[in-house]
Amino acid sequence: MKLRIAVIAILCIGLFCSASMLSNQTYAQGKRDVSANGPVVMPKITVLNPMGTPPPITLVPQASRLGTLEGKTIYFINTGYIGTDRLMSVMMDWFKANYPKTNIVYKDNTSGAGLAEISKALWTEISEKGDAAIVGLGH
Amino acid sequence: MKKPAVPLILNDFEKQEKEVSLNLGMPGLRIQYFRGPVWGKTNEQLRKQIVEGNNPITGKPVMPELVEKLVKPLTAEEQKTGTLQQNMGPKTYTGTPDELQKLFLQKRYTDFLPVVLPTEDKVAEMLKFTSHQPTEVLGKMNPGSEAGEAWTYTVKDAAISAVMAGAQPEYFPVILALGSTGMTAVNVSDNGFMAGAVINGKIRDEIGLNYKEGAVGPYAQANTTIGRAWSLLSINGGNCGKVGTTYMGTIGNPMNLIGIIIAENEEKSPFKPLSVRRGFKEGENIVTLFMGWGILSAKNWAADVWGPNMNYPGIIKEIYNTQDGSLFGTCVVLSPPVANFVKDAGYDTVEKFTEWVTGLQPGAKPAPRGNLNSGIRMSGGTFTVIVTGGSNNNYFSMGGMVPSQSVPIDKWR
């Protein structure tokens, strides 16, 4: 009985060792393949750039600056975004306190739609009667 | 005008405004930035935070900085003229698939998900499903509002984005129809708009659009990849979806990834298809574009209205009357069972149901938008009905979306 158990145990151990050696051989064989042939390199492919085309940009020089605010007329334009009227009110108070010789004109273009909705008439008025504009674009 | 002007803008928009200024030809535009938001603050708060505060970008006091922008002479750079051509990079890229996935991610060609890499072969397969030339200009698109100028994209550009999205070539005519409108799927607005489309006609079955259970969900290849292709075309063709410049949603909107692509369940609907109600012939392959907030709202689940005896028309009317439709109106997506409840209640056409819900005569416009400061409650605005989905329960979805345009699909085959 003890002999039979010992034989079975030896056979099991033998089987285990063979299996281990086999997997090690396979692993070693695999490693040998990688190391023998160098690292596996993925093939390169060529793909297309997906971007569309923006329009060219034409540079526009900015308008000349005033040099001084004294004696000038500054337009404050509210384009209608919520809260712009309050912001401009406190800003104009500051201008009146700090630049008393500057003429401040407030215009309320309350379309809420930004720069594009400022009327041509208003731009014309500023060109004719004003020296500069501060535009409240929103947020 | 030829007079100096200084815009006042929140510092959070600096990155966007630099790009906008460049696009307008004034890369050095003198903008006065300040800390916001402005909305909701008292005069006293605005005085302390802005007038007496500093520009968060430069650290300098706002008001003296503003004056400087008006009076200090221009630099040579600010007076430059000429034309700038923007470099869009090479026409092709070569690398391993892993390298290219990383490159596309870095260059913001993607929606941050892996893409199907657009090889010439794959794009050629996609192009087989249209008779239009690859070099044909498909459309011009900007991100919406005044945030960017319109970029131009071709049929081939659309094919590239369609491949990247994982779309099958047979979906391409629908994708082209969407792209031909120039409407972005990824709007810049800080409100966080979404875009959607409703597809009618035999093409639904032809390309396997889902209009049964899960109809508006993402688990159908055609619905999902068509929406993704439209988004990717918006990102790449229209320069949309770039956080900080052309994507400024304060919270953002998760529906911008693939939009909402709906195929109507025409077979189970008791009503005429949306496309027929918009003037097209029965059976024509039409896509109708939408924009808005989406179609889900907690209002759909008002307390004490769900029980054994359901008054669906009444529930829908109540939601319409209590939501603000001033921007995008009201859109209701009815499952076929609920559509049949509406019909059985006596509204056998969408027109009759609309008249009852809105109180407006056919063709009449909803009340104009009121003053946000007046306390006047807004009406639900326009009212649009879509029928889709399964018959496994009596559900509907209701939100804010408004149809913009309907375009035929077959001309893009």
Interface residues (C-beta under 8 A of the other chain):
Chain A: V41 M42 P43 K44 I45 T46 V47 L48 N49 P50 M51 G52 T53 P54 P55 P56 I57 T58 L59 V60 P61 Q62 A63 S64 R65 L66 G67 T68 L69 I74 Y81 I82 G83 T84 R86 L87 S89 V90 M91 D93 W94 N98 Y99 G114 L115 A116 W123 I126 S127 G130 D131 A132 A133 I134 V135 G136 L137 G138 H139
Chain B: M1 K2 K3 P4 A5 V6 P7 L8 I9 L10 D12 F13 L22 N23 L24 G25 M26 P27 G28 L29 R30 Q32 G36 P37 V38 W39 G40 K41 T42 N43 L46 R47 I50 V51 M63 L66 V67 L70 V71 K72 P73 L74 E78 Q79 K80 T81 G82 T83 L84 Q85 Q86 M88 G89 P90 K91 T92 Y93 T94 G95 T96 P97 D98 L100 Y109 L117 P118 T119 E120 V123 M141 S145 E146 E149 A150 W151 T152 Y153 T154 K156 D157 I160 S161 M164 D190 L232 N236 G237 G238 N239 L372
